[in-house]
């Protein structure tokens, strides 16, 4: 019997396992899971122990290539309705921004308010 750490969902019979679960299986099943890419790291009789997570900063540093948002920049959330909002809500929003909505469908109104 070997322990493996699953990298995907697996439902053998009535049991259900999620990614990250450590399961004990026969050697044949473990080999099959390894061949199919369903384990995090192939093991040879020992369970894979994940390292403890490091302390998390309250504000993570931006990833390389990312730009930090300008704190004085205008917020993106300016009362814009959800994409699933009614066309009347979109018309009201567009009119508040000075956009004429006559003859426009909902998708056209949404596009016009992006500018």
PyMOL commands that set and color helices and strands:
alter all, ss='L'
color gray80, all
select helices_A, chain A and resi 27-35+87-96+106-113
alter helices_A, ss='H'
color red, helices_A
select strands_A, chain A and resi 2-5+22-25
alter strands_A, ss='S'
color yellow, strands_A
deselect
rebuild
show_as cartoon
